Amino acid sequence: MANEAHEKKSGPISRRHFLGAVGAGVVAASASSSLLAPVAQAQSHRFVRIREDRFGRMFPNLDPFFRENTPALQAALRDIGKPGGILDARDELGNGDEAAAIALIVNPLLSANNPNNAAQTAGTTFIGQFIDHDLTFDQTSALGRETEPADSPNTRNPRFDLDSVYGDGPLANPELYEPVFRRSRERPTKLRIESGGLFEDVPRNQDGSAIIADPRNDENMMISGLQATFILFHNNAVDLVKHEDRGASSEEVYEKANQLTRWHYQWIVLHEILPLFIGQAAVDDILRNGRKFFKPSVPQIPVEFQGAAYRMGHTLIRPSYRANLAGDNDGTAFFGMVFDPSGELLQNQADPPDLRGGARARRRFIGWQTFFDFGPAFTDAPGNPNPAIRPNKRVDATISTPLFHLPIGAIAGASPATSFPFPSATCSVASPGASRPGRASPGQSGRRCSTATMIPSCGY
């Protein structure tokens, strides 16, 4: 009971408090966002279609890393990205159970090739994933088939507008919203939210699949929890708007609550996330002087960012996490591997031992104290002075070992199977946040992009 009380202690974490603390450990988002002032389209020696609903290229005139997607090249990339290959951090996973998950958190020697990043919190990874899903979703490109970015529809608006939460609104996507009486002239204003037993959960079908605008936001418990958080923030904003403007129509209430939620989200992206990764000086320079290298006439996501640079997020992922402080079935903390490292768990388990999404059980909620810094009042346990917060992993050339066997639910649009290996992100096979148009199209090497921007490469 003491542990359960500690889960909710120190006063409840308000949605405003949560979204404010999130910024202390979050991920970089595209500087090409419509948050920044519009600028002129970059000049190019080659005609390139600039369409908001398509992907594009930041450097269309640079030579690609490879010109032909040959079997030899694919074999080399698969060798780089195979389990046990040079990308594999070789974390010591034991038998992959809860004890092994705990050991990987408390004993850094078990992840000697996968060091912690003390400057960022464990939640950084999943906020980054959430932002990515708000900006990009390619549902047409086939795995293993070369696809030109300009021919790949982006079914997300390339803006920070939370369409991954709102869909196309209550009229176009009524399944996402609390219904109103049929004969009522009112329009829906609140998003649907359900309970997982102890805390909120996204709405689900009987098979456990989430009823949300973007199915990828139920890939793991952490991003599913973020989805629920933004739903709750919007619903609380609805109550606020109704209280402050009692004469507002249902349409006005929804639009104002939507705007308040987006403004909070955009503030975090611009003022907390970007400085965390590129430094405040770089952010100030961009806001003062505009962008230098990518200046499309309309908002667009370049594959150099979406299919390459943004994939730095994969190296931030820990092999295991403490999901919450006291939610497990015996009242203790719930630890688990991010994904079952054996790759042998069957799909649609009621309560799998890892932290995959797509399931509802009493213990399957996130105690955010482990993921974001809410201050010294939040500790590991009552009377224990150790901070509850944990770090993520460094940006380097390794990836946590459990990611080399992904459950099928973690791969958008993949064909039925139990699990996929995680090869190199440059190879035309599945990887976290899959469905990337650039994964099978010739892209420039990091070194060529580094030379074009006159920014030193990282050396990997």
Steps between C-alpha positions, in 0.01 A plus 500: 500500500787735577645444155165557329458820695852599395397451137246779549696696765629852531175635365369372167697599194277743314484490121663845488774378737546189290529683169734753657731233640496306175710772341790425734564172324354506156606448141601720209237589244530632150615860462300495176181527707237755419568639847783692340450791262446400137797557273567480129541168326859380469651528154582174333666396178246222465122537487351363819130493574422670830175360636383510857348153473820343363847443635793682346876541509707754683796462263362379165826571317737301718618166368327211675683267734434227244355515150379141466325299768694184417478164680860547614417836658192359672703210633763739638237714672330196647834384632550839667155486655472133594461383862853486637625731224683827545177693576401260779596639842524142628318575824513203735133402508514187712180306442307818421276486809422767758817433697705556185309821427580631849866398473544695177378815675704474820822347362660705218760229444230289334477767229867585467459587131177690560578782747241722666450861400479695825390816316166354387225311674350165405189669365699682232473208261125471510422869473720491190304206365174682576620809311613288205154342477345846503707603197541194277318184398564318174238230456569417135868417456568128502784348698792412278376701201682813389276804534562858393410737786302737276273207410439400864191655660545631852166436670596726789501878478865610516408739781487474876120478501439171685305339218634173642270574796208687340485319167299714259270624775175386665294501179745302288618266780209468745644174636770704677254726686246471780162477325214744553130423489381431147239773505728751663625796302822489698821374339744268684760693695693238700720213388427147617704369791462178698652338809753224528401421858715739703555783253385623161546303180431579137168360376528145367312241299427158645819363345707761684573716197490870573230728361728795426589712199843342455540128581874550549422691820420169666826331403625503860360592840693826516373657179149369573521677835600822326202466266273467803666803660428727204143371484454588865663839454256583221202382705608714794540793260139443390387534862708815539357662187145415603560652844651822366263548206160361593343636184737326259350254253623140496698575183669798668574297812666226296707739289620701800592186697677361195691826462602510867628143483695564179649821640632319809641224282663743256650702785666187633638410157644845435618606844592170664564235239710677240736659757548160660655360181642787298561754775328827577748700289407305185128540571542875551697529176230317302224713648697819434649426161287221354608165364799461271471171317138386482256769389197341333214721385257282698557285810660171397699223666832415330612138508848604609333592826206262522670186371851562630582773755182447699594137544751607761205436730554125465836521674338679797281201589586307815482119494267505804295744705318532828148567378369609839591505868228284651269369230605137469263228612675466837505875567864545403655680205430364151823445306522359150705483184387755243430200276543132575856427382422143398248616241292195587207648693167444329297803396185613680604381845280648769796618710839432337815525714660766280390860444340463158168671434174345385404358838304615803559381854497660844878534516544632145531872565795739511623664821650809341735563794746258340483669161493875569650719770227624733743606771656355816167412662466203266724217617533125450297412809374651828802591712741431212686817396598367156329700223243302303619645169713285268710602196475386140788372289760702310484594135765266361542219248332225702140391559363318804495125445123437556427713192648233276180296545195720460145377564279533196288761678799734503520510121236701318377328188712188535369164385397247768789345689614464857805725492745671268874545539612862521753554223670823408263793458645554155392156386161439345359292783290562808611718790331694784266758355516321167329616180769750405519597133873566513592159630513345154578804290858612438591761762805712556758389753529688827847616403377658174223681687755609758721642227207680337402668827861560608424326831760251627381138488478298820756249379280188502 
